[in-house]
Each structure stands twice: as C-alpha cells, then as structure tokens.
Amino acid sequence: MSLDQPDSFVKHQTVTRDAFLGGRLTLSQPRHGFRAGLDSVLLGAAVGQGRKRLLDLGSGVGTASLVALAHNGELSAVLAEQDAATLALAEANIAENGFATCAKAFPVDVTARGAERLAAGLAENAFDAVIANPPFFDDAAGTLAQDTSRAGARHMDAAALDLWVKTAASSGAGGAEIIFVYPAVHLAPLLAAFAQRFGAITILPLSPRAESPISRVLIRAIKGSRAPLTILPSRALHDGEGRAFAPAFDAIFRGEQRLVW
C-alpha cells in the first residue's frame, strides 16, 4: 500500500509513504530510484532471534533494519548509509516508527578504509548481526540496478563487492551472523568473498514460482565458524500463476512470521 506524499523532501525529492508488514511500518522513500521491496523485507525478516546488535550496511531508507527491529524487541540497530538525502529519510523513518531509542543512522561509506569508518562512528567487532542488500550491476540492462538514489553509484564489480563483505567481517563480533541478499546470477563473486572470511555458509535460493529459475539468494555465514557450506532447497514466492504469495511468504510480508531458514 502506498500513501503518496506530494511535497518535496530533501534535495527536492518527491517521496511516497509506503506500508510494510501489514501496516506495522510506514516508511518514506523516493518515488524514483531505488525503492525498497521484497528483498528488503526478507533480509530484515531473516535476522535470527536472540541477536542483540544489528548493523545494516548501505541501509537505504532503513527498511530491512526496521523490519528486523519490528520482529525483535531486544534488538538495537546501526544503519550505515552514505547518501545524505537517503540518510535523512532513514532518520525520519526511525523516528516516525518509534525506534529512536534503539536505532541510529550514520553517514558511512561502506567501502571506505577501516580508519575512515571508525572516524565516522562505525565500530569494529561490535555487532552480532550484519545485513546488506548491495547494489548490483544488471548485465542485461547495462546499468547499475538498485542504486540510483545512493551516492557513489558504481559498477559493482567483484572487487567492490568484496569490500562490502570485508566491512561486514570487520564489523561483526565473533559468532556474528552475516546475511546478504543478492541476485542469483551474481552469486559467484559474493560466495567467493564469503568463503574467504566465514564458515557455516548457508544459501537459500528463491524463485518467483516453483518452475521458475532461481532469481535471488539469501546467503548467511557465521564469523569464526569452520562449518561446511549448506545449500537449502529453493523456495517459491508465489503459488501457481497468480500474483498471490505462497502462504509462508504471505505471512512474512504481512509481518506475522519471520523467515526461518
């Protein structure tokens, strides 16, 4: 559900007010450019129960973090976002949804050197959950997808993606879970970056329908673990030919269930 807000926001952006989790969250986001959707909700819903301190790398307007907070009353969150206009929207969303006491947004370049991230307020070895929905390069379209409203938009090649994973590794405490959502066609460099740094890697393939090719993956790993790789059975978002979600995913998108995997 979208509640249009015609007034310009920061940098003369036109934003919309969009409901998530069956109306439990209402978030402001740009009408044009990257708009949070299913990936962001699934990412936030994938955070494990019992985690206490969450870091959201490249948080955008904060959707994934706020979904995670909505599911876990004991969780606190730090949102790292480089783009000033997007950061302002994230700060507004935190306040307007009642999470000002447990969430904070910082202006941080995820790909910056460690000293620069520390100076920006992003602590190392401090989080027991780190999540990210990095920008990706759409080979078919020849353009960078998901990133037009973030500063420093770039072709997300393997080296740039590796920097995101490196930051996740340095930010996570021992035993932290690291969760990324990413297009399946670009899994190879992401998996390589994870395998260099983490163990207990778990891959959850997602497809639009049971007979469709895998379109997205959720990948989770544990810092400090040496457990082997696990590839879970794929899950279909939709049943049959209609637009209705499969019951398990419908419950997630309505905010009634977490993603258990």
Secondary structure, DSSP 8 states (H G I E B T S, - for coil): -EEEEEEE-GGG-EEEEEEEGGGTEEEEEESSS----HHHHHHHHTS-TT--EEEEET-TTSHHHHHHHHH-TT-EEEEEE--HHHHHHHHHHHHHTT-TTTEEEEE--TTS-HHHHHHTT--SS-EEEEEE---EEETTTTEEES-TTSTT-----HHHHHHHHHHHHHHEEEEEEEEEEEEGGGHHHHHHHHHTT-EEEEEEEEESSTTS---EEEEEEETT-----EE---EESB-TTSS-B-HHHHHHHTTS-----
